[in-house]
């Protein structure tokens, strides 16, 4: 997925010692995260001790997890980290080589996928999705299914229930590396997980109160963990990690028929979508007045958004409102 030549060139440059002229504050605990949910969870757990911690978010310029490639500066940050948190899915294949060249032998590494273990699901292709990897519908279906069996669905942060477990792992690492402030970290974790529990209950109530139990996405679908938490069904144009952006007429027709069959009033998209497929699905359905509803997958949150107050819980609250709309 990543350009190995580029990464190896960066690693060689890094190994030769030409990365930083200015050293970071060695007195601070260095915590490096790849995506925004990890960053925000760590920020909440660290709390008022933030002056003692240098917290870094690598993907802070709107680049999607699936297309991210680390810069020399990013690799240096990871190499010197005391705690490094990353997802651990196929999009993070670059991490292994970086960790082999890390300068800090005592680094605590948190791989979200490994923390969750057997609870991590395989990426699935549901009825109506575009066929991946250049396979025609008459090609070897068993081969295609086998490929997807081997690929993990890496969007684990979109489960509020998983978020509790992952926050616990981050807290454990902070306590290990900064035992003097362990009680504060534990206290902050307890407070934060209570908020996660409360929002989880709101989601369950919204699903119970909804008139529908199925979502149709005219887009990629990274929300499998969310819908599985609340026993919802879904149909989508592409898998969560798909790089495709154009849907075939067959896919459009299938999704439009699902809108008709299920009497849906909304077609969904993710935050990076342009709405083109969702609008086309609606225009080919009987319900021309159906709305396009956006869900934020938290894969491309920017530093600018963070400065304006964006939080993991805030985004998931907005996703709850989108869910309510989609289930009406």
Helices and strands as residue ranges (DSSP letters): H 4-15, E 29-33, H 36-46, G 47-52, E 53-57, G 65-67, H 72-79, E 83-86, G 90-92, H 95-100, E 108-111, H 112-116, G 117-119, H 141-150, G 156-158, H 160-177, G 179-181, H 182-209, E 214-217, H 224-229, E 233-236, H 249-262, E 266-270, H 276-283, E 291-295, H 303-307, H 312-326
